[in-house]
């Protein structure tokens, strides 16, 4: 019975706002390996930490207070941008990109034939708060997808505030696949290594189910602790594997500092 295990995990405030599908899936996977219920709860929490908890900060009561206070209708306003950067620091993975956020998106849009008018950001974390640096049209639609509703709530409120057309999708991308959205660009920023740890076949399934003109897949070039561990060659091999398995069309590499970024353009 997975329900009592999930109920016990949900009693801790830390994981209350993680999408239930992920909790059910992890409990179903961990229960058969567990000695007893206590062990199962511990195992599920460990997996949740790897998937979600390791990236989250403590979570402020009102994380967007400074963003709202500085919003005057201009995405270029330095005070507004500084407030967005401060919020993004609350997500360990999004935070890693901040030192080079200025130059991150232009080289990617060069390979996608311009800025997307419909973007699907999978496992987005707090990445959509980089909207001021993305240069999207005010009419572009931003679809943000995450298993962590805490991040999604912040993303939703920010996109509401600035009036960017958007939708948020709470999903376990391993069990549920992507939302059925046709997009110009689907972003899988630093997501594949995480999916590989959860289910080695999930990334290929996800890519196969996407309806996107271009898919952007990135990998960190250092670990969360900041150490470089020769990950680049491993990740290059992983992209080659995914692309070969799916018989995807063209793969090009965007020249972006401190992150390995591939733009995959499916055939036809
Ligand atoms: C390494 S972070 C990358 C965040 C963001 N894409 C970025 O680059 O700033 C991976 C994100 O995927 C989310 N995640 C983990 N497992 C997931 C799953 N099964 N389905 C959907 N999202 C998941 C985590 O909550 C986390 O925010």
py3Dmol code that shows the C-alpha trace and the ligand (Angstrom):
import py3Dmol

protein = """\
ATOM      1  CA  UNK A   1       0.000   0.000   0.000  1.00  0.00           C
ATOM      2  CA  UNK A   2       1.646   3.201  -1.105  1.00  0.00           C
ATOM      3  CA  UNK A   3      -0.989   5.608   0.280  1.00  0.00           C
ATOM      4  CA  UNK A   4       0.125   5.534   3.945  1.00  0.00           C
ATOM      5  CA  UNK A   5       3.727   6.100   2.801  1.00  0.00           C
ATOM      6  CA  UNK A   6       2.739   9.067   0.615  1.00  0.00           C
ATOM      7  CA  UNK A   7       0.541  10.470   3.420  1.00  0.00           C
ATOM      8  CA  UNK A   8       3.480  10.364   5.813  1.00  0.00           C
ATOM      9  CA  UNK A   9       5.760  12.098   3.312  1.00  0.00           C
ATOM     10  CA  UNK A  10       3.086  14.749   2.788  1.00  0.00           C
ATOM     11  CA  UNK A  11       3.012  15.466   6.522  1.00  0.00           C
ATOM     12  CA  UNK A  12       6.437  17.089   6.190  1.00  0.00           C
ATOM     13  CA  UNK A  13       5.925  20.643   4.944  1.00  0.00           C
ATOM     14  CA  UNK A  14       9.014  20.306   2.712  1.00  0.00           C
ATOM     15  CA  UNK A  15       7.362  18.128   0.077  1.00  0.00           C
ATOM     16  CA  UNK A  16       3.691  19.088   0.433  1.00  0.00           C
ATOM     17  CA  UNK A  17       3.681  21.088  -2.776  1.00  0.00           C
ATOM     18  CA  UNK A  18       5.377  18.478  -4.974  1.00  0.00           C
ATOM     19  CA  UNK A  19       2.995  17.048  -7.562  1.00  0.00           C
ATOM     20  CA  UNK A  20       1.300  13.940  -6.165  1.00  0.00           C
ATOM     21  CA  UNK A  21       2.100  11.796  -9.232  1.00  0.00           C
ATOM     22  CA  UNK A  22       5.803  11.954  -8.406  1.00  0.00           C
ATOM     23  CA  UNK A  23       5.164  10.986  -4.773  1.00  0.00           C
ATOM     24  CA  UNK A  24       3.023   8.015  -5.849  1.00  0.00           C
ATOM     25  CA  UNK A  25       5.613   6.889  -8.383  1.00  0.00           C
ATOM     26  CA  UNK A  26       8.532   7.087  -5.955  1.00  0.00           C
ATOM     27  CA  UNK A  27       6.560   5.297  -3.221  1.00  0.00           C
ATOM     28  CA  UNK A  28       5.618   2.513  -5.668  1.00  0.00           C
ATOM     29  CA  UNK A  29       9.287   2.145  -6.685  1.00  0.00           C
ATOM     30  CA  UNK A  30      10.747   2.274  -3.166  1.00  0.00           C
ATOM     31  CA  UNK A  31       8.188   0.219  -1.211  1.00  0.00           C
ATOM     32  CA  UNK A  32       9.241  -3.197  -2.611  1.00  0.00           C
ATOM     33  CA  UNK A  33      12.894  -2.452  -1.693  1.00  0.00           C
ATOM     34  CA  UNK A  34      12.090  -1.281   1.863  1.00  0.00           C
ATOM     35  CA  UNK A  35      12.448  -3.178   5.137  1.00  0.00           C
ATOM     36  CA  UNK A  36       9.391  -1.491   6.672  1.00  0.00           C
ATOM     37  CA  UNK A  37       7.221   1.638   6.417  1.00  0.00           C
ATOM     38  CA  UNK A  38       9.785   3.892   8.158  1.00  0.00           C
ATOM     39  CA  UNK A  39      12.447   2.766   5.706  1.00  0.00           C
ATOM     40  CA  UNK A  40      10.084   3.380   2.760  1.00  0.00           C
ATOM     41  CA  UNK A  41       9.344   6.945   3.945  1.00  0.00           C
ATOM     42  CA  UNK A  42      13.070   7.603   4.332  1.00  0.00           C
ATOM     43  CA  UNK A  43      13.806   6.249   0.850  1.00  0.00           C
ATOM     44  CA  UNK A  44      11.051   8.316  -0.793  1.00  0.00           C
ATOM     45  CA  UNK A  45      12.307  11.463   0.936  1.00  0.00           C
ATOM     46  CA  UNK A  46      15.859  10.739  -0.242  1.00  0.00           C
ATOM     47  CA  UNK A  47      14.633  10.409  -3.838  1.00  0.00           C
ATOM     48  CA  UNK A  48      12.579  13.605  -3.479  1.00  0.00           C
ATOM     49  CA  UNK A  49      15.642  15.415  -2.254  1.00  0.00           C
ATOM     50  CA  UNK A  50      17.599  14.292  -5.352  1.00  0.00           C
ATOM     51  CA  UNK A  51      14.769  15.258  -7.733  1.00  0.00           C
ATOM     52  CA  UNK A  52      13.481  18.490  -6.189  1.00  0.00           C
ATOM     53  CA  UNK A  53      14.734  19.336  -2.694  1.00  0.00           C
ATOM     54  CA  UNK A  54      18.411  19.768  -3.612  1.00  0.00           C
ATOM     55  CA  UNK A  55      17.505  22.727  -5.843  1.00  0.00           C
ATOM     56  CA  UNK A  56      15.104  24.610  -3.604  1.00  0.00           C
ATOM     57  CA  UNK A  57      16.014  27.199  -1.029  1.00  0.00           C
ATOM     58  CA  UNK A  58      14.047  27.753   2.186  1.00  0.00           C
ATOM     59  CA  UNK A  59      11.265  29.609   0.316  1.00  0.00           C
ATOM     60  CA  UNK A  60      10.403  33.134   1.443  1.00  0.00           C
ATOM     61  CA  UNK A  61       6.872  33.954   2.666  1.00  0.00           C
ATOM     62  CA  UNK A  62       6.380  36.361  -0.241  1.00  0.00           C
ATOM     63  CA  UNK A  63       9.226  35.691  -2.700  1.00  0.00           C
ATOM     64  CA  UNK A  64       7.956  38.240  -5.242  1.00  0.00           C
ATOM     65  CA  UNK A  65       7.542  41.200  -2.864  1.00  0.00           C
ATOM     66  CA  UNK A  66      10.551  43.114  -4.269  1.00  0.00           C
ATOM     67  CA  UNK A  67       9.670  42.139  -7.850  1.00  0.00           C
ATOM     68  CA  UNK A  68       6.170  43.611  -7.467  1.00  0.00           C
ATOM     69  CA  UNK A  69       7.517  46.708  -5.716  1.00  0.00           C
ATOM     70  CA  UNK A  70       9.935  47.440  -8.586  1.00  0.00           C
ATOM     71  CA  UNK A  71       7.637  46.570 -11.518  1.00  0.00           C
ATOM     72  CA  UNK A  72       6.780  49.665 -13.515  1.00  0.00           C
ATOM     73  CA  UNK A  73       6.039  48.077 -16.872  1.00  0.00           C
ATOM     74  CA  UNK A  74       9.637  47.918 -18.133  1.00  0.00           C
ATOM     75  CA  UNK A  75      11.470  44.565 -18.377  1.00  0.00           C
ATOM     76  CA  UNK A  76      14.746  46.499 -18.794  1.00  0.00           C
ATOM     77  CA  UNK A  77      14.440  48.440 -15.533  1.00  0.00           C
ATOM     78  CA  UNK A  78      17.633  47.669 -13.541  1.00  0.00           C
ATOM     79  CA  UNK A  79      15.817  47.566 -10.173  1.00  0.00           C
ATOM     80  CA  UNK A  80      13.206  45.129 -11.527  1.00  0.00           C
ATOM     81  CA  UNK A  81      15.936  42.958 -13.062  1.00  0.00           C
ATOM     82  CA  UNK A  82      17.892  42.948  -9.796  1.00  0.00           C
ATOM     83  CA  UNK A  83      14.733  41.798  -7.974  1.00  0.00           C
ATOM     84  CA  UNK A  84      14.224  38.966 -10.511  1.00  0.00           C
ATOM     85  CA  UNK A  85      17.854  37.874 -10.076  1.00  0.00           C
ATOM     86  CA  UNK A  86      17.399  37.773  -6.300  1.00  0.00           C
ATOM     87  CA  UNK A  87      14.381  35.443  -6.658  1.00  0.00           C
ATOM     88  CA  UNK A  88      16.226  33.160  -9.112  1.00  0.00           C
ATOM     89  CA  UNK A  89      18.981  32.729  -6.510  1.00  0.00           C
ATOM     90  CA  UNK A  90      16.414  30.684  -4.571  1.00  0.00           C
ATOM     91  CA  UNK A  91      16.766  27.790  -7.036  1.00  0.00           C
ATOM     92  CA  UNK A  92      20.256  26.249  -6.985  1.00  0.00           C
ATOM     93  CA  UNK A  93      20.228  25.218 -10.642  1.00  0.00           C
ATOM     94  CA  UNK A  94      18.716  28.439 -12.046  1.00  0.00           C
ATOM     95  CA  UNK A  95      21.160  30.358  -9.836  1.00  0.00           C
ATOM     96  CA  UNK A  96      24.172  28.772 -11.593  1.00  0.00           C
ATOM     97  CA  UNK A  97      23.186  30.545 -14.836  1.00  0.00           C
ATOM     98  CA  UNK A  98      22.931  34.053 -13.402  1.00  0.00           C
ATOM     99  CA  UNK A  99      26.578  35.147 -13.866  1.00  0.00           C
ATOM    100  CA  UNK A 100      26.160  34.726 -17.645  1.00  0.00           C
ATOM    101  CA  UNK A 101      22.429  35.329 -18.070  1.00  0.00           C
ATOM    102  CA  UNK A 102      23.032  38.394 -20.293  1.00  0.00           C
ATOM    103  CA  UNK A 103      24.597  36.301 -23.053  1.00  0.00           C
ATOM    104  CA  UNK A 104      22.643  33.086 -22.595  1.00  0.00           C
ATOM    105  CA  UNK A 105      19.612  33.311 -24.875  1.00  0.00           C
ATOM    106  CA  UNK A 106      20.788  35.171 -28.020  1.00  0.00           C
ATOM    107  CA  UNK A 107      23.098  32.340 -29.256  1.00  0.00           C
ATOM    108  CA  UNK A 108      20.242  29.857 -28.748  1.00  0.00           C
ATOM    109  CA  UNK A 109      17.655  31.935 -30.626  1.00  0.00           C
ATOM    110  CA  UNK A 110      20.189  32.266 -33.464  1.00  0.00           C
ATOM    111  CA  UNK A 111      19.962  28.502 -33.953  1.00  0.00           C
ATOM    112  CA  UNK A 112      16.174  28.335 -33.573  1.00  0.00           C
ATOM    113  CA  UNK A 113      15.547  30.802 -36.385  1.00  0.00           C
ATOM    114  CA  UNK A 114      14.657  33.660 -34.057  1.00  0.00           C
ATOM    115  CA  UNK A 115      12.825  34.157 -30.782  1.00  0.00           C
ATOM    116  CA  UNK A 116      10.046  31.647 -30.143  1.00  0.00           C
ATOM    117  CA  UNK A 117       6.412  32.737 -30.181  1.00  0.00           C
ATOM    118  CA  UNK A 118       5.405  29.670 -28.193  1.00  0.00           C
ATOM    119  CA  UNK A 119       7.886  28.302 -25.679  1.00  0.00           C
ATOM    120  CA  UNK A 120       7.560  25.178 -23.532  1.00  0.00           C
ATOM    121  CA  UNK A 121       9.948  25.161 -20.561  1.00  0.00           C
ATOM    122  CA  UNK A 122      10.161  21.641 -19.121  1.00  0.00           C
ATOM    123  CA  UNK A 123      11.410  21.185 -15.542  1.00  0.00           C
ATOM    124  CA  UNK A 124      11.591  24.967 -15.529  1.00  0.00           C
ATOM    125  CA  UNK A 125      12.561  25.587 -11.886  1.00  0.00           C
ATOM    126  CA  UNK A 126      12.669  29.382 -11.526  1.00  0.00           C
ATOM    127  CA  UNK A 127      14.108  29.711 -15.063  1.00  0.00           C
ATOM    128  CA  UNK A 128      11.106  31.665 -16.436  1.00  0.00           C
ATOM    129  CA  UNK A 129      12.063  34.569 -14.152  1.00  0.00           C
ATOM    130  CA  UNK A 130      14.813  35.138 -16.724  1.00  0.00           C
ATOM    131  CA  UNK A 131      12.059  36.505 -19.008  1.00  0.00           C
ATOM    132  CA  UNK A 132      13.601  40.036 -18.951  1.00  0.00           C
ATOM    133  CA  UNK A 133      16.753  38.566 -20.577  1.00  0.00           C
ATOM    134  CA  UNK A 134      14.969  36.360 -23.130  1.00  0.00           C
ATOM    135  CA  UNK A 135      13.846  39.106 -25.508  1.00  0.00           C
ATOM    136  CA  UNK A 136      10.519  37.381 -26.241  1.00  0.00           C
ATOM    137  CA  UNK A 137       7.720  39.274 -27.931  1.00  0.00           C
ATOM    138  CA  UNK A 138       5.023  40.488 -25.461  1.00  0.00           C
ATOM    139  CA  UNK A 139       2.587  38.262 -27.403  1.00  0.00           C
ATOM    140  CA  UNK A 140       4.686  35.097 -27.077  1.00  0.00           C
ATOM    141  CA  UNK A 141       3.099  32.349 -24.973  1.00  0.00           C
ATOM    142  CA  UNK A 142       5.179  30.874 -22.151  1.00  0.00           C
ATOM    143  CA  UNK A 143       4.281  27.333 -21.038  1.00  0.00           C
ATOM    144  CA  UNK A 144       6.078  26.457 -17.802  1.00  0.00           C
ATOM    145  CA  UNK A 145       6.121  22.857 -16.611  1.00  0.00           C
ATOM    146  CA  UNK A 146       7.429  21.574 -13.246  1.00  0.00           C
ATOM    147  CA  UNK A 147       6.769  18.889 -10.697  1.00  0.00           C
ATOM    148  CA  UNK A 148       7.376  21.434  -7.920  1.00  0.00           C
ATOM    149  CA  UNK A 149       4.274  23.585  -7.436  1.00  0.00           C
ATOM    150  CA  UNK A 150       6.198  25.955  -5.177  1.00  0.00           C
ATOM    151  CA  UNK A 151       8.371  27.099  -8.116  1.00  0.00           C
ATOM    152  CA  UNK A 152       5.381  27.084 -10.466  1.00  0.00           C
ATOM    153  CA  UNK A 153       3.426  29.409  -8.169  1.00  0.00           C
ATOM    154  CA  UNK A 154       6.232  31.971  -8.276  1.00  0.00           C
ATOM    155  CA  UNK A 155       6.585  31.624 -12.066  1.00  0.00           C
ATOM    156  CA  UNK A 156       2.823  31.993 -12.587  1.00  0.00           C
ATOM    157  CA  UNK A 157       2.690  35.134 -10.424  1.00  0.00           C
ATOM    158  CA  UNK A 158       5.647  36.739 -12.240  1.00  0.00           C
ATOM    159  CA  UNK A 159       4.193  36.054 -15.705  1.00  0.00           C
ATOM    160  CA  UNK A 160       0.814  37.388 -14.500  1.00  0.00           C
ATOM    161  CA  UNK A 161       2.448  40.530 -13.144  1.00  0.00           C
ATOM    162  CA  UNK A 162       4.243  41.399 -16.379  1.00  0.00           C
ATOM    163  CA  UNK A 163       1.268  40.398 -18.549  1.00  0.00           C
ATOM    164  CA  UNK A 164       3.064  37.701 -20.568  1.00  0.00           C
ATOM    165  CA  UNK A 165       0.552  35.196 -22.025  1.00  0.00           C
ATOM    166  CA  UNK A 166       1.272  31.930 -20.235  1.00  0.00           C
ATOM    167  CA  UNK A 167       0.098  28.669 -18.700  1.00  0.00           C
ATOM    168  CA  UNK A 168       1.669  26.576 -15.948  1.00  0.00           C
ATOM    169  CA  UNK A 169       1.563  22.773 -15.935  1.00  0.00           C
ATOM    170  CA  UNK A 170       2.225  20.751 -12.751  1.00  0.00           C
ATOM    171  CA  UNK A 171       3.469  17.379 -14.028  1.00  0.00           C
ATOM    172  CA  UNK A 172       5.755  14.499 -13.335  1.00  0.00           C
ATOM    173  CA  UNK A 173       7.460  14.393 -16.732  1.00  0.00           C
ATOM    174  CA  UNK A 174       8.499  10.757 -16.195  1.00  0.00           C
ATOM    175  CA  UNK A 175       4.992   9.424 -15.563  1.00  0.00           C
ATOM    176  CA  UNK A 176       2.849  11.992 -17.395  1.00  0.00           C
ATOM    177  CA  UNK A 177       5.051  13.002 -20.353  1.00  0.00           C
ATOM    178  CA  UNK A 178       4.962  16.593 -21.645  1.00  0.00           C
ATOM    179  CA  UNK A 179       1.772  18.670 -21.779  1.00  0.00           C
ATOM    180  CA  UNK A 180       0.202  18.407 -25.245  1.00  0.00           C
ATOM    181  CA  UNK A 181       1.445  21.780 -26.464  1.00  0.00           C
ATOM    182  CA  UNK A 182       2.730  22.678 -29.936  1.00  0.00           C
ATOM    183  CA  UNK A 183       5.730  24.956 -29.424  1.00  0.00           C
ATOM    184  CA  UNK A 184       8.421  26.669 -31.470  1.00  0.00           C
ATOM    185  CA  UNK A 185      10.998  25.833 -28.825  1.00  0.00           C
ATOM    186  CA  UNK A 186      10.934  23.294 -26.012  1.00  0.00           C
ATOM    187  CA  UNK A 187      13.559  23.920 -23.333  1.00  0.00           C
ATOM    188  CA  UNK A 188      15.028  21.007 -21.373  1.00  0.00           C
ATOM    189  CA  UNK A 189      17.571  23.013 -19.434  1.00  0.00           C
ATOM    190  CA  UNK A 190      19.701  20.804 -17.199  1.00  0.00           C
ATOM    191  CA  UNK A 191      16.817  18.324 -17.026  1.00  0.00           C
ATOM    192  CA  UNK A 192      18.122  15.188 -18.792  1.00  0.00           C
ATOM    193  CA  UNK A 193      20.652  14.126 -16.080  1.00  0.00           C
ATOM    194  CA  UNK A 194      17.901  14.365 -13.501  1.00  0.00           C
ATOM    195  CA  UNK A 195      15.417  12.335 -15.552  1.00  0.00           C
ATOM    196  CA  UNK A 196      18.142   9.736 -16.232  1.00  0.00           C
ATOM    197  CA  UNK A 197      18.500   9.201 -12.481  1.00  0.00           C
ATOM    198  CA  UNK A 198      14.746   8.723 -12.102  1.00  0.00           C
ATOM    199  CA  UNK A 199      14.192   6.473 -15.120  1.00  0.00           C
ATOM    200  CA  UNK A 200      16.840   5.838 -17.814  1.00  0.00           C
ATOM    201  CA  UNK A 201      14.211   5.644 -20.568  1.00  0.00           C
ATOM    202  CA  UNK A 202      12.283   8.810 -19.572  1.00  0.00           C
ATOM    203  CA  UNK A 203      14.294  11.374 -21.571  1.00  0.00           C
ATOM    204  CA  UNK A 204      13.913   9.464 -24.856  1.00  0.00           C
ATOM    205  CA  UNK A 205      10.172   9.018 -24.206  1.00  0.00           C
ATOM    206  CA  UNK A 206       9.821  12.710 -23.438  1.00  0.00           C
ATOM    207  CA  UNK A 207      11.694  13.791 -26.573  1.00  0.00           C
ATOM    208  CA  UNK A 208       9.644  11.375 -28.674  1.00  0.00           C
ATOM    209  CA  UNK A 209       6.390  12.848 -27.354  1.00  0.00           C
ATOM    210  CA  UNK A 210       7.264  16.514 -27.940  1.00  0.00           C
ATOM    211  CA  UNK A 211       5.615  18.568 -30.653  1.00  0.00           C
ATOM    212  CA  UNK A 212       8.273  21.268 -31.018  1.00  0.00           C
ATOM    213  CA  UNK A 213      10.096  22.827 -33.973  1.00  0.00           C
ATOM    214  CA  UNK A 214      13.331  22.941 -31.943  1.00  0.00           C
ATOM    215  CA  UNK A 215      14.341  21.261 -28.689  1.00  0.00           C
ATOM    216  CA  UNK A 216      17.031  22.869 -26.545  1.00  0.00           C
ATOM    217  CA  UNK A 217      18.835  20.398 -24.289  1.00  0.00           C
ATOM    218  CA  UNK A 218      21.430  21.669 -21.852  1.00  0.00           C
ATOM    219  CA  UNK A 219      23.787  20.145 -19.316  1.00  0.00           C
ATOM    220  CA  UNK A 220      25.689  21.694 -16.433  1.00  0.00           C
ATOM    221  CA  UNK A 221      29.450  21.841 -16.907  1.00  0.00           C
ATOM    222  CA  UNK A 222      30.027  21.639 -13.169  1.00  0.00           C
ATOM    223  CA  UNK A 223      28.162  19.875 -10.359  1.00  0.00           C
ATOM    224  CA  UNK A 224      25.933  21.671  -7.831  1.00  0.00           C
ATOM    225  CA  UNK A 225      28.925  21.874  -5.479  1.00  0.00           C
ATOM    226  CA  UNK A 226      30.869  23.739  -8.173  1.00  0.00           C
ATOM    227  CA  UNK A 227      33.383  20.977  -9.007  1.00  0.00           C
ATOM    228  CA  UNK A 228      34.180  20.118 -12.629  1.00  0.00           C
ATOM    229  CA  UNK A 229      34.250  16.375 -13.082  1.00  0.00           C
ATOM    230  CA  UNK A 230      34.866  15.821 -16.759  1.00  0.00           C
ATOM    231  CA  UNK A 231      31.113  15.691 -17.272  1.00  0.00           C
ATOM    232  CA  UNK A 232      31.253  17.198 -20.758  1.00  0.00           C
ATOM    233  CA  UNK A 233      32.238  14.059 -22.632  1.00  0.00           C
ATOM    234  CA  UNK A 234      29.611  12.022 -20.757  1.00  0.00           C
ATOM    235  CA  UNK A 235      26.891  14.497 -21.652  1.00  0.00           C
ATOM    236  CA  UNK A 236      27.969  14.737 -25.307  1.00  0.00           C
ATOM    237  CA  UNK A 237      27.683  10.958 -25.523  1.00  0.00           C
ATOM    238  CA  UNK A 238      24.244  11.107 -23.902  1.00  0.00           C
ATOM    239  CA  UNK A 239      22.939  13.585 -26.481  1.00  0.00           C
ATOM    240  CA  UNK A 240      24.366  11.459 -29.321  1.00  0.00           C
ATOM    241  CA  UNK A 241      22.602   8.422 -27.845  1.00  0.00           C
ATOM    242  CA  UNK A 242      19.261  10.207 -27.524  1.00  0.00           C
ATOM    243  CA  UNK A 243      19.467  11.628 -31.012  1.00  0.00           C
ATOM    244  CA  UNK A 244      20.494   8.272 -32.549  1.00  0.00           C
ATOM    245  CA  UNK A 245      17.702   6.393 -30.763  1.00  0.00           C
ATOM    246  CA  UNK A 246      15.084   8.853 -31.932  1.00  0.00           C
ATOM    247  CA  UNK A 247      16.425   9.381 -35.441  1.00  0.00           C
ATOM    248  CA  UNK A 248      16.061  13.098 -34.801  1.00  0.00           C
ATOM    249  CA  UNK A 249      17.234  15.445 -37.564  1.00  0.00           C
ATOM    250  CA  UNK A 250      19.940  18.013 -36.934  1.00  0.00           C
ATOM    251  CA  UNK A 251      21.896  18.725 -33.730  1.00  0.00           C
ATOM    252  CA  UNK A 252      23.864  21.965 -33.318  1.00  0.00           C
ATOM    253  CA  UNK A 253      25.706  23.327 -30.331  1.00  0.00           C
ATOM    254  CA  UNK A 254      25.079  26.862 -29.109  1.00  0.00           C
ATOM    255  CA  UNK A 255      28.076  28.773 -27.903  1.00  0.00           C
ATOM    256  CA  UNK A 256      27.037  29.588 -24.342  1.00  0.00           C
ATOM    257  CA  UNK A 257      29.456  29.939 -21.405  1.00  0.00           C
ATOM    258  CA  UNK A 258      29.431  27.405 -18.538  1.00  0.00           C
ATOM    259  CA  UNK A 259      26.595  25.271 -19.860  1.00  0.00           C
ATOM    260  CA  UNK A 260      26.607  22.721 -22.701  1.00  0.00           C
ATOM    261  CA  UNK A 261      23.668  23.649 -24.924  1.00  0.00           C
ATOM    262  CA  UNK A 262      22.405  21.616 -27.882  1.00  0.00           C
ATOM    263  CA  UNK A 263      19.670  22.675 -30.283  1.00  0.00           C
ATOM    264  CA  UNK A 264      17.960  19.640 -31.768  1.00  0.00           C
ATOM    265  CA  UNK A 265      15.769  20.170 -34.803  1.00  0.00           C
ATOM    266  CA  UNK A 266      13.511  17.216 -35.527  1.00  0.00           C
ATOM    267  CA  UNK A 267      12.989  16.125 -39.146  1.00  0.00           C
ATOM    268  CA  UNK A 268       9.978  17.286 -41.084  1.00  0.00           C
TER     269      UNK A 268
END
"""
ligand_1 = """\
27
LIG
C 18.389 20.838 -12.566
S 16.894 21.685 -12.299
C 16.814 22.719 -13.755
C 15.859 23.873 -13.605
C 15.757 24.811 -14.824
N 15.434 24.095 -16.026
C 17.045 25.580 -14.999
O 17.859 25.188 -15.838
O 17.213 26.580 -14.306
C 15.691 20.454 -12.669
C 14.250 20.811 -12.325
O 13.425 19.702 -12.721
C 12.408 19.494 -11.766
N 12.055 18.062 -11.823
C 12.685 17.018 -11.246
N 12.069 15.863 -11.557
C 11.011 16.178 -12.341
C 9.980 15.416 -12.953
N 9.930 14.092 -12.823
N 9.044 16.072 -13.691
C 9.083 17.435 -13.819
N 10.031 18.208 -13.268
C 10.998 17.593 -12.526
C 13.035 19.917 -10.435
O 12.047 20.318 -9.517
C 13.979 21.046 -10.864
O 13.375 22.311 -10.717
"""
view = py3Dmol.view(width=600, height=400)
view.addModel(protein, "pdb")
view.setStyle({"model": 0}, {"cartoon": {"style": "trace"}})
view.addModel(ligand_1, "xyz")
view.setStyle({"model": 1}, {"stick": {}})
view.zoomTo()
view.show()
